[in-house]
């Protein structure tokens, strides 16, 4: 349906939909998830950040305290 490219220098994620989606003559429905790690040098805890979806509106995200990995998480080699 499309591709997503993240720029680690700017923090911008660009989603480009395929021609199938762009040229669709009927409704196309779907969803996607975005998992982010906030740069603690730029975003403070207990604040709100507005994510601009450009043509799709905005979403307000509440930034809570960092929780880190699960304390019971185990890595195997």
Buried (B, 14 or more C-beta within 10 A) or exposed (E): EEEEEEEEEEEEEEBEEEEEEEEEEEEEEEEEEEEEEBEEEEBEEEEEBEEEEEEEEEEEBEBEEEEEEEEEEEEEE
